[in-house]
Amino acid sequence: MRFSSLAAQVSLLAYISHVLAADSDVISLTTASFEEVVNPESLILVEFFAPWCGHCKALAPAYEEAATSLKEKGIKLAKVDCVEEADFCQANGVQGYPTLKIYKNGSATDYTGPRQADGIVSYMVKQSLPAVSEVTAANHDEFQKADKLVVVAYLASSTEEPAPEFSATADKHRDDYLFGLTTDKDAIAAAGVTPPAIVVYRSYDEPRTEYPLPASSLTVKELEGWVQDLAVPIIDEVSGENYAVYSNSEKPLAYLFVDPTVEGREAQIDAVRTVAKKYKSKVNFVWIDAVRFGDHARALNLQQTNWPSFVIQDLKQQLKYPFDENKEVTTEAASEWVEEFIAGKLEPSLKSAPIPESQDESVFTLVGKQFDEVVFDDSKDVFVEFYATWCGHCKRLKPIWDSVGDHFAPVKDRVTIAKMEATENDLPASVPFRVSGFPTLKFKAAGSRDFIDYEGDRSLESLIAFVQEHAKNSLEPPAAVPVQEEAAQTPLAAETPKAEAHHDEHHEETEHDEL
């Protein structure tokens, strides 16, 4: 009886799974069915997932929604369970979950698009089209609204300038934007332009923008710069989905941190929108959920939770310019802050840990306030490790880095081995680089302002050899006191230093062998 009940439950679960699978527009693939399903498709997106993976679970509803939308366009979405098909996933280079790959006639490339439903749809539609789509009077209106940003060239003939430049730009940015070209007189008349002309259509801000200069002399660089500028809204919410749009821009980024649960949020955003319109050519503007991204606010040196708050970040130099958190963020105040930033009148806010009361270790603990003083000391060669406390690679490097400090301790008046917690300390504007990964190792020779990247292995011998190769100062330790003179003072001293030196050398070799 108990067996029958269990069997009935299993049958019911199997039936439910079958119904759910039948209702899904995402195709489930196995090792046996993969090539049969994927290879004949001119375009198909495949997700390699694990049922236990949190990111996979978060992606699932968006993936299902995108599959339903794309089904109408003849584009299929599929998935492979990498727990059930572990060997197959490994053979296909899957190293994390979810991994998404685009297959065109069986040939795979990595999917690098968004992971929201509309983003997946937009990305895959672009993949399904040629770099430049043909636009006619019949599809002109529909094509303008096919994506958030659409670029259309109106030409008297397909060989008229700037057709080659337009095609080259489309090839370069086919994953980013939708490009179309028309020589149809009715379509040109409907657009109200005189060929050659290029128009950008958008679903946000100004819906239609025509290239302001004669299009016949347009270069790829000019066209892509113009389109990339229009791709950034006057002010939009920023998140992980669209942050790359701003980080890839050459412009500084102004943030308005708001609490989305408080009434009046739209009025706060509108107050800055006026400023964004005025300075859009020089600064990008976004608003951001201060509750969800509180850690990012602190990273930008906003110390309070007094929202709204306003801060400008120079993305190239990673410098931050927070507006006084005790003042109200008004249109006038934000406009004045941006104006002073553009004019170079603002001093960046530099986060720094307190200066240590003492430096007792062979490795110097460097903080932001002392960076220029210590690193740009012309009399010293300086080797710095930039690390993060949470970084596993940094933790493994620590005993080796300490040993590097010990090795050069006898000449620390000429060579500084230092470490800096990069998440707790900002680099000053005088530094010509930014730290983007941990650990990062940089060497500055005495009398120089140039930094040399260390890219070798992280063994003690290699690190020491690197300093010996690049140091400008002498690395010879101070002359030892003559043994005879020391022996005259203490009869046993002539033997003791030899024994200690031998022990230290043996311990150093043993420690390195274990690492």
N, C-alpha and C positions, 0 to 999 in steps of 0.2 A: 504493500500500500504506500509505504513511504517512498519506494523507488518510483512508483507510478506518479506520485505527486511531484517528485523532482524532475522526472522526464517531462511532465506537462509544463513545468516552469521553464525548462530549457527550450521546449518547443515554442512557448509563448514569446520568450526573449528573442529567439531566432526569427519568429514572424515579425515582431516589432522592428528588429534590425533591418529585415528585408523591406518593410514598408518605408522606414526612414531612408534607407539607401535609395529606394525607388523614387522618393520625393525629392532627393537631392539632385542638383544640377552639376555637382562635382563628381567626376568619374573616379572611382576607386581602382587603382592599378596594383597589379602584383608583378613579380618577376616574369611570370609566364605570359602575362597579357601586355606588358609594357611596350615592347617593340611593335606588336600588332596594332595597338591603339595609337601610339605616339608617332611612329615613323611616317605614316601616310599624311599626317596633318601638316599643312603649310605653316600653321602657327598654333601652338598649344602651350599653356602655362602649367607646370607641375610643381606641387608642393611636396617636399619630403619632410615628414613630421613624426613626432613621437607622441602617443596619447597622453603621457604624463607631463609633457612640456607646457608650462604656463603660457609662454608666448604663442604657442600653437593654438591653445584654447582661446586666447584673446583674438587671434587672427580668424578663427573658424567662421564666426557669423559674417564678417566682412567678405571673406573668401566665397561663402555661399551666395551672398547677395550679388557679388561681382559676377559669379558664374551664371546666375539667372539673367542678369542684364546682358552679358556678353553672348549668351546662347542665341539671343535674337539676331546678333550680328555674325553668327557662324563661328565664333571663337570659343574654344573649349578650355575648361579648367579641370585639372585632375590632381590626384594626391596619391602618395605612397606612404604606407605605414612602415616606418623604419624599425619598429620592434618586430613586426612580422616578417619583414624583408631586410633584415640587418645586413646580410652579405651583399645584397644588391645595392643598397644605399652606400655602403663603404666603397664598393667598386666604382660607384659614380661620384666619388669625391665628396660625399656629404659628411661634414665635420661638425655641424651644429644644427639646431632646430629653431624655427623652421628654416629650411633652405628652399628657395624658389628658383626654378630654372625655366627659361624660355626655350622651346624646341621648335626649330623650323626645318621641316622635312628630315627630322631625326637628329639634326645638329643642335647642340646645346650652347646657350650663353647664360650668364648670370642675370637674374632679374634684379634691377637696381631701383625700381620705382617705389611709390608709396605703398602703404599697407592698410589703407582705408578703402572701402568699396569703390567710391567714385574715383579715387586715385588709381586703383588697379584697372578699372574700366578705361579710364583716359589713357593710361600707359599702353595697354594692350591694343587699343584702337590705333594708336600711333604706330605700333609695331606692325599692324595689319596693312597699313597703307604704304605706298611708296613715299620716299622722302618728300616729294612734291606731288600733291594730288591735283588732278585736272578739275578745274572749276568751270561750270557752264551756267548759263542763265537758269537752267532747270534746277540745279542744286546750290545756287549761289546763297540764297537765304539760309538754307539748312546748314551749309558748310560754315557760315559765319558763327553759328551757335554750337558747333560740334565739340568745342572744348572751351576751357576758361580763357585761353588766349589763342587766337588764330591769326596767322599772317598770310595775306593774299597779295600777290603781285599782279598788277593789271598791265599787260603789255600788248603792243600792236602785233607782235609776232613772238614765237617761242625762242627766237635767237636774238631778239632785241636786248640791248643792255638795260638793266643789269642781270639778265637771265643767268649767266654763268655764276655770278657772285651769289645770287639768290639760291641757286641749286646747291652751291658749296656750303652756304650757311645752313640750309635745310638738312644736308647730309650730316653736318656737325652737331646739329641740335634736334634731330628727329625724335629723340627720347624726351625732349623738354617741351617742344611746342609743335603745333600743327601748321603745316605750310601748304598753300595752294597757289596755283597759277592759272590765269585765264587770259585768253585772247578773244573771247566771245564778246562781240560788240554790244549785245544786249546786256550782258553782265557788267560790262564797263559802264554802260549808260546808267544801269541801276545803281552802281556805286557812286556815280556823279564825279568821276575822276577823268583826267586826261593822261593817257599813257606816255611814258612809263610812270607808274605810280605804285607805291606800296602802302597798304593799309593794315593796321593791327585792330582786330575786333576783340573786345574783352567782355566778360560777364560781371565785371566790377569796375568801379571808378568811371572814367570816361569810356563809353562803350565803343567809340570809334576814333582812331588817331591816325592821321596820314603823315607819312614821312615828310618833314618840313622842307628839305632841300631837294634839288634836282636828283631824281633817283638814278639817272643814267650814269652818273659818276660814282655810285655807291660802292664801297669796298666791303668785304666780308666782316672785317673788324668793326666798321661803322654800323653795319646792319645788325650784327649780333649785340653790340653795345646798346643800341637803341631799343631792341626787343627786350633785352635783359632788364633794362631800366623800367620798361612798361610792365614787365612781369611782376614787379614788386608793387603791391597796392600802396596807396597813400598811407594807410595805417591798417594793420590786420592783426589778429591774434596769432601769436607765435607759439609753436610747440615743437615736439620732436619731428612731426611730419613735414614741416616747412622750414625748419631752422637752416637747412643747407642753402636755401635760396638767399638768405641773408649772410651766412658765413662765407659764401662764395663771392659775394659782392665786394667791391673795393671801398664801399662807403662805410662810415661809422654807423652804429646802430643805437637809436634812442629807445629806451624801454619806459613804458608806463605800467607800473605794477598796480593792479586793482584787485579788490576783493569782490569776486563775482556774486557773492551772496548778499551784498549790500545794495540797497536801492540807490539809484542815481548813477550806476556804473556807466550807462550810455552817455550821460552828461559829462562825466569825467573824461571819457574817450573823445567826445566831441570837442572838448576844450583843447585837447592836444591835436586833434585832426586839423584845426585851423593852422597850427604851427607846422604840421607835417606838409600841408599843401604849399606853404611858403618856402620851406627849405628842402623839399624833396630832391632837388637836383644835387644836394650835397650830403644829406643824411637820410638814412632809412628809419622809419618809425614803426613800432609795434606796441601792442598792449599784451600783457601776460597775466595769467592767474597767479596772484601773489600767495594764495593759500597752497596751491598745488606745487608751485615752484619757489617756495621759500628759501630753499638751499641756494638756488641760483641768485636770488636777491642778495644773500649774504656773500656769495662769491663776487658780486659786483659792488661790495663794500657798503651795502645798505644794512645798517645794524639794528634798526627798529622794525616794528610791525605796524607802522603808522601809514596805512594806505589811504589814498594813492601816493606812490612815490615815483620819482623820475630820475633816470640816470642815463648818461651817454657812455657808450663803450667804443673805444678805438680798437676795432677787431684786429687790425694789423699788428699793433704794438701791445694789445691786451691791456690798455690803460683805461681806468674807470673814472668817470666824472659825475659822482652822485650829487643831485640837488639837495639842499638843506632839508632834512627830513622833518624838521620842526616848522617848515613853512608850507603854506597851501600851494598846491600845483594848479595855478591858473594859466590861462592862455598867455597873459602878459609875462608871467614869471618864467614859464617854459620857453617862450620866444626869446626872452633876454638871455636865458641860460644857453640856448643853442647858438645865438648870435655871438656870445662871448667865446664859446667853444670853437666856432668856425674862425673867429679872429685870433685864436691862439692865446687868449687871455686867461684861460682856466688852468689851474694846477691840478694834475691828476691826484686822486686819492690813492695812496700806497699803503696796502696792508702790510703790517710787519709784526712779528712776534717781538716780545721784549728783548732788549740787548742782554745777553747772559751776564750775570754778575762776575763770573770767572770763566776762564778757558783752561781747564785743567787737563783736557784730553789732547792727544796728538792730532786729532782731527778738529779743525776749527768749526764751531757752530756759527754759521752765517745767517744773519737776518736781514730783512729788507732795508732797515735804517742804516745798516753798515755796509751795504753792498759796494757802493762806489769807493768808500774809504779803504776797504779790504782788497777787493778784486782789482781795482785800478791803481793799486800801489805800484808805481813804476820800478821799485827796487826788488820786487818779488815775482817769481814764477808762481802761478796759482792754478790749482787743479780742483774743480768743484763738482760735486755730485748733487744734482737736483733730484729729490726723492719725494715720495708720499708715504706717510706712515702706514697706510693700508696696503701698499704695494708689495706683493709677494716677492717679486724679483729684487726689490730694494732690501727686503729683509734678508734674502740670501746673500746679497752683496755686502751687507754691513760688516761682518767679521773680516772680510778681505779688505774692505776700504779702511777699516781701523788698522789693519796690518800695513797698508800703504802709508798711513799717517805715522805709524811707529817707525817704519823704515826711514822716512825722511825727517823724523823728529830731531836728529842731531844737526840738521841744516835748516830748521824752521825759520831762522832769521832771513833765509833766502828763498825758501820754498814753502808755500802754504797749501796744505791739503785740507779742503773744506767740504762741508755738507750744508745743504739748505732745504728745509721743508717747503716745497714749492706751493703747496696748497694753503700754507699759512703766511706766505710772504710774497709780495708782488715784486717784480723786477722793475727798476726805475727806467725812465725814458732813455737814459744814456746807453742802455744795453741793446745791441743790434739784433737780438734774437728773442724768441719766445719759447717756452717749454711746453711741448705737447704730449710728451710721453715720459714714463718713469721706468728705471732711472735714466736721466740724461747726464752725460759726463762732458764737461767743457774745460779746455785748458787755455790759459792766457799767459803768454811768455812775458817776462820782465821787460818793461819799456814799450810794450805793444798795447794796442787797443783791439786787436783781432783775436777771435776765439777759434780754437781748433776743436772739431768734434772728435771724441774718442769713439771709434767704431770697431775696435778689436774685441777679442774674447775677454772675459772678466776674471782671468786668473791673476794672481798676485804678481807673477813674473812679467806678464804682458803689461800690466798697469805700471809697474816700476820702469820697465824698458821704455814705455811711452814717455814718461816724464824725463828720463835720461836723454831721449832723442830730441825732445823739444825745448828743454830748459835752457835759458840763456845764462843763468848763474852757475857758478861752480858747485858741484854736488859733493866735493871732498869734505869730509867732516873735519872739525877742528883738530889740530895736531894733539896727539895724546901726550900726557905727562910722562917723562922718561921713567922707566921702571926703577932704575937705580935710585933716583931721588925719592920715589914713593916708598921703596923698600927701606930706605934709611930711616923713614919716619915710623913705619909699621912692618916688622919682619915678615908677617904672613901676607902682606898685600900683593907681593909679586906672584903668588900662586892663585889667589882668589879670583881676580879678574878673568884669568884664563878659564877656570872652571865654569864661571857664570856665563861667559861668552859662548862656550861650547853648549851649555844647556839651552840657552835662548835659540841658538841656531838649529839645534835638533828639534825643539818644540815648534819652530816656525815651519820646518819641512813636514813634520808630522801633521800639523794642523792643515796645511795645504793639501796633503795627500787625502785627508778625510773629506775635504770639500770637493 
